[in-house]
Amino acid sequence: MTLHIFNPEHDQAMAVNRKNVTPPKTVRQFRSGMEYLPALWAAGGDTVVVQDKLRAQAAVERLRAELSAAGCRVPARVEFATSGELAGRTFAQMDVWGWDKAVIAAIDKAGIACSALPDEDRLDTIRMLSHRKTAASVLADLAGDGLAGEAFFCRTEAEVTALARRYGRTVIKAPWSCSGRGIRFAEGSIGEPLSGWIKNMLKAQGGVTVEPYYNKVTDFGMEFRSDGTGRVEYLGLSLFVTRHGAYTGNLLATEARKREMLERHVPGSLLDSVRERLCDRLGRLYRGKYAGLLGVDMMVVEGADGRSFALHPCVEINLRRTMGHVALALLPEDDGTAATMEIETNNNYQLNIKSL
C-alpha cells in the first residue's frame, strides 16, 4: 500500500531549498482545495493524506460521477486520513507531487515512517536537475529541422541586457519557479522594476535564463517516467491550457485524438523524433540520479515567415508529477469521447470534468 501526499508548493520549496517553507496564500488555498488530487491516480486501497476527510470524499465522489458521465476512466477508491491519524504508521512506498526537503521534513514531523525516502544527497541532485539551465542544455541538444527554441543561462545583468538587445523581445525566467511565477518579459531594454527583479534573482538563485519570445500557437507536453537506471518511458501527450502563464486545464482524450490535433500544425514524424530523442537524452541524464515521473512542456509556435509552424521541444522540464500525468490517469478509451479537466479558480480551486 502506498501513502500519497499532494505538495503543490514543491517548486517554491526547490527554489528556497529549506526544510521550512511558507507558501504564498494562493498556493496554500490551492493545496487546501485540491488536497484529494492523488485519489485520481492512486491504486485501490492506497491512503491519501488530507486535512478534511469529509470534504475530500465529497469532492472525489462528485468527480467520479462527472468522469463516468463523460466516458472517462473512474478512479479506484482510496482511504483518506489526516496526518495525525497516520503518526507511527509505516508505509512501504510514498508518492508525493515532488520530492524536496520541505516534504521530507513534514513527513518526519508527522511521525510517518518509510524506508524508501530519498536522502539529502539525492534531494540535492534532484534540485540541480530541476534547474532551468538543465532544460536549456537539453533544448540545445534537440536542435534540428522543424524545431525552434534557444535558451541562455546568465549570471550577470550585463549578459541579460545583451541578449535583450540582440533579440528585441525576450522571456526572462528564474532558475526555479512554476506556473508563470518567476517569469518576466523584456522589450529590447532592461529598465526598472525589471532590473531590480533580475538583481534579486542573480543574488538569490545565482542566475536567470533568457529566451527569445515566440508567437505561441498552442501549449502541450510529453509525459515520461524515469526508472533511474537509464531508461525513460514515454507515457503520453498532454494538451493543456494556460492563462497569464498559469495552468488552467487539460484535454481528456485518447492519444490518437491528441496527435491528430497536433498534426494539424506539425508532422507526426517530428513528434516521434522528439519523443525518441528525449527518451535517450533524459535516460542518460537521469541514470543513477532520478527515478520517478517527469514532464517536458513544449509549444507549437509560428515560423519566421508567419505562415508556417515550428515545434519548440523543451520549454521546461518538470522533474515531478504534473497535471498532464493526472489527465493521463483519467483518459477515455474511445476516440470519439473527449472531455476537459478544468480548475475553477474562483471557487476555492475546484476541479471540474466537462464533456466535449
N, C-alpha and C positions, 0 to 999 in steps of 0.2 A: 504494500500500500504506500502511496506517495502523498506527502503533505505539500499543498500548493499555497504560495504566498504571492499576492499581487503588490508589487512595489514600483508604481509608475514614477516615483521620484528618483529612480535609478540613474538617469542621465545627469541630474544635478549632483547626486552622490559621487558620480565618477569625476565631475568637474572639481569639486572641493576636496575629494579624496580623504574624507574624515569618517569616523565611526558615528558621530552625532551630526545629523543634518536636519535643518528646519526648512521644509519645502515651502514655496510660496502658497498663499491661500488658495489659489486656483488649483494647484496640484493636490493639496490636501482635500479639497472638495471633490476633485476627480477621483481620488482614491476612495473616499467615503462612498460616493455614488456608484462606483464600479468595482467594489471590492470582491464581488462574487464572480468576476470575469473568468477565473480559472475553471469554474464549473462548466464552461462551454467546451473545454478540450480535455478535461480530466477523465480518467477511466472510472468505471463504475466502482463505488466503494471507497474512492480516494477521499481525502479530507481537505477542505478549503478553509483557510483562516479568515474570519470576518469579525467585525465589531458588533453587528446587528444581525443575528441569525434569521429572525422572522422577516426582516426586510429583504435579506439576500434570497431566502427561499421564495418569497413572493415574486421578486424580480425574475428569478430563473424560471419559475412556473409560467409567468407571462411570456417569456422568451421562447420557452418550449412550445407554447401554443402558437406563437407567431411563426416560428420556424416550420412547424408542422403544416400550417396553413399555406406557407409559401413554397412547400415542397422541398425544403432543405433538411439536412441531417439534424435530428433531435439529439441533444447531448444526453449522456448517461446520468444517472442520479448519484449524487455525492453526499458526503456528510459535511455540514457546516459546523465550525467550532470556534470559540473565542481563544485568544492566546492564553488566557488564564486557565481555561479548561484543558489545555494541552501541556501545561507545565509538568515536567517529569516524564513525559512520554518520549519514546524513541521511535524514529522512523528510518526505514531502510533507504528511502530516497526523498529528496526535497526538490521541488520545482518552483523557481522564482522567475519573475519577469526578467530580471537581470542580476548577475552577481556583482556585489560591491561590498565595501567594508561596512556600510551602514546596515544592510540587511543581515549580514552575519552577526553584527552587534545586537540587533533586535532579536534574532533567534536565540542567541546566548542569554540575553536579558530575560526572555520569556521562559527559560529553563527547558527548552526543547532540544533533544539530542538527535544527532545524525552523524554517522561516520563518513558520509560522502561529501562533506562540505569542503570547498576549496580553501587552501591555506593562504596566508598573506602574500607569499611569493606568487602564487597563481593569480590572486586578485590583482596584483601589480602588473602582471603580464597582460591580463585581460584589459586593464585600463589603458595600457600603452597601445595595445592592438586596436582599441576603440578610438584612438586619436585620429583626427581628420587627416593628418599627414599620411597615415596608412592608406586611407581611401585615395588620396592624391597619387600615391605610388602605384596602387592597383590600376587606377584610371590611366596612368601613363603607359602601363603595360598592355592596355586594351586598345590602343590606337589602331586605326585601320579604315578602309573604305566604308562609307556609310555611317561612320561614327563621329561624334563630336565630343568636345569637353577638354578643358585644361584646368589644372588647379595648382597653386603655388603656395608653399608654406613660407611665411615671412616672420622674421624675428625682430625686425626694426620697422619703425613707421616710414622711414625713407623707402624701404622696399615696397611697402604698401602703396605709397604715393606714386612711385614709378610705374607700378602696374596699373593703377587707376588712370594715369595719364595715357598709358600705352593702349589700353582697351576702351577707354571712354566710360562705359557703364560696367560696373563690376559688383560682385557679391562678396562681402567680407564675412567670414564665419569664425566664431570661437572654436578652439580645438575640441571642446566637449560641450554639446548643447543638444536640444531636442525640440521638435515640433515648432519650428520657427523662432524659438528663443535663441539668442546669441547670434543672430544674423542681421547684418546691416547692408545697405546699398550705397554706392558712391556713383556720382555722375561726373567723372573726369577729374575731380579735385577732392581733397580731404579738408573739410572745414570743421568748425565746431557745430554740434557736440560730438560729431563722429571721431574727431581726433582724440578727444578725451576718452571715448569708449575704447578706441584702439590701444591707447596707452595703458588703460586698465587691464585689457586682455593680455597685452605683452607682459605686464608685471605679474598678473595672477596665473596665467596659463602658459606663458613662455612664447607665445606667438599667435598668429592668426593665419587662416588660409584665404587666398584671394582667387576668385574665379571670374572669367568673363561672363557677362549676363547673356542668357539665351532666351529667345522668344519661345516659351513653352507651349506645346500643343496639348499634351496630356501627361499626367503622372502615372507611373506604375512601378512595380518592383518585382524582383525574383526572390523567393524564399528558399532557404537552404538549411541543412543540418550538417555539422562537422562531427566526425566521430573521434577527433583528436589524434588519430594515427595517420593522417594524410589523406583521408577520403572525405570529400564533401558531397553530400547528396542533394540534388535538386528536388524541391517539394512542390513548386507550382508558382504560377503568376499571381500577382496581387495588383488589381486595378483599384486605385483609391483616389479620393478627392481631398483637397486641402482648401482652406480659406484663410487668407493672410498668412500663409505658411504653416498653419496648424491643421492637423489631421481632422477630418470630419466624418469620413465613412468609406466603406469598401463595397465593391460589387461582389455578390454571391452568385457565381456562375461556373459552369464546367470549364476545364482547361481549354477545350476546343473552342468554346464560345469566346473566351477571353483572347485567345490567339487570333481568332477571326477579327475581332475589334482592332487589335494592334496591327494586323497585317493590312489594314486599310492605309497605313502610313509607312510601315517598314516591312521588308521581306521577312517571311518566316525563317528563311535560311540564316538571316542576320541574327535573329533572336536565338536560334540554335547555336550558332557560333559563339555568341557572347556567353551563353549558359555553359557551354563546354569549357571555354577558356577560363571562366570564373571558377568552375569546379576544380580545374587543375591548379590555377594560381592560388586560390584560397586554401586548397588542400595542402600545398607546400608551406604556405604561410602559417597555418594553424597546427601543423604537425607537432605533437608533443606540447602544445600550448593551450589549445581551446577545444573543448568538446561541448556541443550544445547548438541551439538554434541561432540563426542569424538571417538578416535580410539586407539586400542591396537595393537601394532606391535608384530609379532611373527616370528618364524623361524622353519623350519624343519631342524634338524641337524643330523649328523652321530652319531650312537650309539657308545658306548665304544669299541665294537668289530670291528668297521669299516665296518660292513656289514649290520647292522640294522639301523633303523631310530628312532628318538625321536622328540617330539614336545616341543619347548620352547614357553610357552604360554603367556609370558609377558616380552618382551624385553624392551618395552617403552609404556607409556600411554600418548597420546597427547590429552590434555583437550581443544580441539578446533576442527574446521573443518580440514579435511585432504584431500590430493589428492585422497585418497580412496573414500571419500564422493563424490568428483567431478565425479569420474568414475561411481559410483552407479547411479548418476543422468542421465547418458548417455547410459545405458546398452541396448543392443539389446533384443528383446523378443524371438527370435528364437535361439534354442540351436545350430543350425548349422551355426550361424553367430558369428563372433568374429573380434575384431579389437584391435589395440594398441593406446593408448593415450600417446604420447611421447613429451618431452620438448627438443627442439633443442637449445642447449646452445651456439652454435657458431653463432647464428643469432638473437641476442637480445632476447633470451628466447622465441622463437616462439613455440606454441603448435600445434602439428600435429596429425591427425587421419589417421591411415593406416589400410586397410582391411587385414585380415589374410586368 
